[in-house]
Amino acid sequence: MKRSDLLLIVVISGLFVYWIAVIIYPWLTSPFNTMYLLLLDISMMMGYAGSLIVSFLGNAIVLVPFPYVGVPFVLGGLRDAVSSVFLFDPTLVGLLAGIGACLGEMTGYVIGYLGGQLLDEKHTEGFRQFVHCYPRATPIVVWFLAATPLPDDVVVVPLGAARYPWWKVFVPQLIGKSMFLVSIAWAGRFGLDWVGQIFAATESTSIVSRSTEVVAILLVVVAIYLLVSVDWSSMTGSRIVGACPTENLKDLEQQIAQDIAPEDNPTG
């Protein structure tokens, strides 16, 4: 059984136990809600800096769902209690959050570069082949995942393991994260009041609320699992010779030769 399959079973089992527990004991405090409120309090006290710091922390934790997106959403639409004037500029909030998110995401690159064990060797090697065969498409993939709610650790980590140039990861990440979080902050500007009314009318300890919480987490976990399970080798494997430009195929062959050279001649 692959490590990703085992991890999925463990996480789903844990979520099921948590769901049963909160149904039997609805007064139990949600750890996810507590974490979110804590981060929100910190970001509101620190303002713009809080948006950057919380976004950094939210992306520095590899392959673990973290509710950092709610911070720029709330800050973008937060009003003064007396004058009802908006307190923060959504564009600046989103840009700072994007910088923090990008810097946090680069921790996954470092983990992969230093030999992280989060992914199977077959997955990493297949991704290395994909990078060599499609060098122009790789930054687009990085940008797309950064500009969407989809988890991008499963791409950033193997990029580090494949020794892909860091700046080719950093720049698309910065652009994508900034675009995504600026849009989130502006969504908060226009939608925070409406969302607040919905939450105010919903009982946080009800079965519906707790079940929605579990389902949302489960969807994120499944999305991560599906991305981790992508077999990059099958996307290049039998078609690699025909798909790769000649110069890229030669580079790949040279890279493979360099990788196996120390094993063939261990004494140098």
N, C-alpha and C positions, 0 to 999 in steps of 0.2 A: 504494500500500500504506500502511495506517495505521501510525502509530508503534508502537502496541501490538502489531500483527502482526509488525512487524520486530523489536521487542524480544523477543517470544516465540521467534522463530526463532533469534535470537542466543543466548538463554539455553539453549534446548534443545540447540543445537549445542555450546555450552560444556559442558553436563552430559554429553553423549554422549562428548566428548573426554576429560573427566575420568573417566568410567566405564571407558572403554577403557584409560586410563593406569593406573588402580589395579588392573585385572585383570592387565595385563601386568607391572606392578611393584607387587605387593601390599604391599611394605614402605614405600611412600610414605605419609607422614603425612597424615592427613585434616585439611585446614585448618578444616573446620567443627568437628571434634572438638577440635582445638587451641584454637580460639576459645572453645568452650564450657567447657573445663577452665580456661582462663585466667579467664573470668568467674566461674566457680564458686569458684576460689581467692580472687579478690578479694572476692566476696560473703561467703565464710566468714570471711575476716579482718575484714571490716567489719561483719558481722552484719546487724542491721536496716537500717542505712544502706546496706549493699551491695545489699539487696533493692530499695531505692528507686532507687539510682543505676543499677544494671544494667537495671532495668525502664524507666527514663527513656531510657537509651541504646538499648535494644532497640526502642523505639517512635519515637525521634527520627529514625531512618534510614527514610526514606520508600520504600515499595514494595520493600524488600529483606528477605527472611526473616532473622530474628535469633533465636537460641535462648534468649531471656530467660526463657521460661516454666519452664525447668528449674531456675532458681535458687530461686524460692519453693517449688517442689516438694521440692527437696533440703533447704532450710532448715527446711521444715515438719516433716520427719521425721528430721532430724539428731540423733544421740545422742552423749552423752559417751562416749569410748572406754573409760573406766574404770568409771563408775557406770551406764552405759546410760540415763541420764536425758536426756529431750529438752531440747535447748538453747534452742529458740526457740518462741514462741507462734505457732501457725499463723495465727490471726486477725490478729494485729498484723503478721506478715510479709506476709499478703495485702493488708491495708489500705495499708501503706506501698508495696508493689509497685504497687497500684492507683493511688495518688497519682502515683508516678513514671511509670507507663505513661500516665496521662492527660496529665500535663504534656508528656511526650515526643510524644504523639500530636498535641498542639496545634501542634507545629512544622509539621505538614502543613497545618493550617488557615492558619498564617501564610504558608506558601509559596503557597497558593492565593489568599489575600487580596492578596498583593503581585504577583500575576500569574504564578504558576508555569506552566511549559510542559509539565507531566507528562501532561496530558490534552488531547485534541482539543477545539477550540472548540465543535464540535457537541455533544460530550458535556457540556461545561460549561453551554452554553446550555440544553440539554435538562434538565439537573439544576436549573437556575434555575427553569424552568417548573414542574418537579415540586414544588419547595419552595414556590412561590407558590400552587400549586393544592392542596397537601396539607400545610399548615403544622403540623397536629396529628400527622400521621403521621411527619414528618421526625425529631423527637426519638426516636420509637420505633425507627425504622430505625437511628439512631446508637447507641441503647442496645443493640439486639439484636446488632449487629456487635461492639460493645465487650465484650459478655458471652459471646462465643463465640470460638473460635480463628480465625475468618475475618478476613482482612485488612480493616481499615476505612479505610486511607488513601484508597482509591478513592472514599469518600464524604466524608471530612473535607476533602480537598483541594478538591473542587468546591464544598463548602459555603463555604469561605473565598473562592473565586472568585465565588460568588454573593452575597457580603457578608451571609451569614446571621449573626445575632447570635452572638458568640463564646460567651456564657454558655449559650445553648441547645445548643451543642455540648459545652461543658465539663461541664455538670452530668450529662447522660446518659452521657457518657464516663466520668466519675468513678464513677458508680453501677455501670455495666456492668463496667468494668475491676476495680473492687473486688470485686464479686460473683464474677467469673470467677477472679481470682487468690487470693481467700480459699478458694474451693473447690479450687483447685490445691494450695495449701499444706496443706489438710486431707487431700487425696488423698495427699500426700507423707507425712503423719503415719501413715496406715494402709497405704501401699503402697510406701514407699521400700525397706524391707528385701527385699520380694519382687522388686522391680525390680532391686535390686542383685545378688540371686542369679542372675537371668537374665543380666545383663551379665557377671557373673563367669564364667558357664559358656559364654559366647559368645566366639569368637575375633574380635577387632576387625579383623583384616586378612583375614578370609575373604571369598570372593566374595559370600556371602549377606549379610554385614554391610555391605559396601560397596554392593551393589546396593540394599539396603534404605535406606541413606542417600540414594542418588541418587533413588530412587522417592519418598521422603518430601519431598525438596526439589522434585521435579517436580510433586507434587500441590499444594504451596503455590503454585508459580509458575502452574500452570493455574488455581487458584482466583483468584489476583490477576488473571490475564488475563480470566477470565470476568466478574469484577466490573467491570473497566475497560471491557469491551466492551458492558456494558448500555447500550442505547439508550433513555435516559430520554425522549427526544422521542417515541418510538413509544408510550410508556406514557401520554403526555399528548396528543401531536400532534393527530390528527384528532378526539380526544374531549375536547380541552382546554376548549372552550366549554361543552359539556354537563357535564363533570366538575367544573369549578371553580365554587365558590360565586360569586355575582355580585360581591361585594365583593372577593374575591381576584382575579377576572379583571380588575376595574378597576385594582387595585394593580399587576398584571402589565403592563397596557397603559401605565400611567403610568411604570413602571420602564423599559419598552422605549423609550418616548418620551424619557425622560431620557438613556438611553444613546445614542440616535441624534441628539439635539439638537445636541451639539457638532459633529458631522460636517456637519449641514445648515447651521450657522451658525458656521464656524470663526473668524470675526473677532470674534464676540460682539456 
